[in-house]
Amino acid sequence: MSIIFYDHLINKHELLVIIDKTEGEDNHKSKIKHLVDDILHHGIVEFTLSKLKPKHHKVFLQQLHHAPYSPEILDYLKEKVAHDIEEQIQKHADKLIKKVRKDLGL
């Protein structure tokens, strides 16, 4: 679970706490948390790519690959997509978290 440019925009803490409180082995809970992170990451990257024009995909993906924690990624997205991209990512992440909770029965 590394630091990603959008971490401050998503609130997955509550979901992770619920997973921790469920019964089961710690390694199983750890795998579930890792899967949740993967689902959120792929969902947010896919959402972001859908907002970007295809000609900007390569630069975004290069930035994400080389420095996934960089706040410059958000600056790039604000310039190429919209100034409210943070809010859009936040709303999309909330939808993803609700879906994950539903799928996990939490």
JOUR-V115829 format. One record per backbone hydrogen bond with DSSP energy under -1.0 kcal/mol. CO is the residue of the C=O (numbers start at 1). NH is the residue of the N-H. E is the energy in kcal/mol with one decimal. If there is no record, write none. Layout:
CO_NH_E, CO_NH_E
//
This chain:
4_7_-2.1, 6_9_-2.5, 12_16_-2.3, 13_17_-2.4, 14_18_-2.1, 15_19_-2.2, 16_20_-2.2, 17_21_-1.8, 25_29_-2.2, 26_30_-2.5, 27_31_-1.9, 28_32_-2.0, 29_33_-2.5, 30_34_-2.2, 31_35_-2.4, 32_36_-2.5, 33_37_-2.4, 34_38_-2.4, 35_39_-2.8, 36_40_-2.6, 37_41_-2.8, 38_42_-2.8, 39_43_-2.3, 40_44_-2.6, 41_45_-2.7, 42_46_-2.5, 43_47_-2.2, 44_48_-2.7, 45_49_-2.7, 46_50_-1.9, 47_51_-1.1, 48_52_-1.6, 53_56_-2.5, 54_57_-1.3, 56_60_-2.0, 57_61_-2.9, 58_62_-2.4, 59_63_-2.6, 60_64_-2.6, 61_65_-2.2, 62_66_-2.6, 63_67_-2.6, 67_70_-2.0, 68_5_-2.6, 70_73_-1.4, 71_75_-1.5, 72_76_-2.4, 73_77_-2.4, 74_78_-2.7, 75_79_-1.9, 76_80_-2.6, 77_81_-3.0, 77_82_-1.1, 82_85_-1.4, 84_88_-2.1, 85_89_-2.7, 86_90_-2.4, 87_91_-2.4, 88_92_-2.3, 89_93_-2.8, 90_94_-2.2, 91_95_-1.9, 92_96_-2.4, 93_97_-2.7, 94_98_-2.3, 95_99_-2.2, 96_100_-2.6, 97_101_-2.6, 98_102_-2.3, 99_103_-2.9, 100_104_-2.4, 101_106_-3.0
//
